């Protein structure tokens, strides 16, 4: 069916593309790790997933906040997260401490400003005598 008036009107109508501003999403919002004293010294690997919930890119810069009882090493402290993409912020925590609770903090700053940031990710490491692990029984036929 040709020459429909609505087709021509829609074709010539000005288009405004929808935009969703960049949005930093961090998961988990805190890290809680356990280590027992016989395992030490140990380098605990961990990761925090960062995602962009918007349709434009943003840059991030992660830093370990000092002073703190633990300072994590950040493998990829700066970068760009593209629209609707996600990536892991890899970190490593070296522990060689007596029994107790040790804390740290990672702060993620973003550009442009106002992209749901900065965000702080608290880290808590419990050093205990024994970490009890329980396993579900395996039922096989």
Secondary structure by P-SEA (a helix, b strand, c coil): ccccaaaaaaaacbbbbbbbcbbbbbcccbbbbbbccccccccccbbbbbbbcccbbbbbbbbbcccccbbbbbcccbbbbcccbbbbbbbbbbbbcccccccbbbbbbbccccccccbbbbbbbbbcccbbbbbcccccc
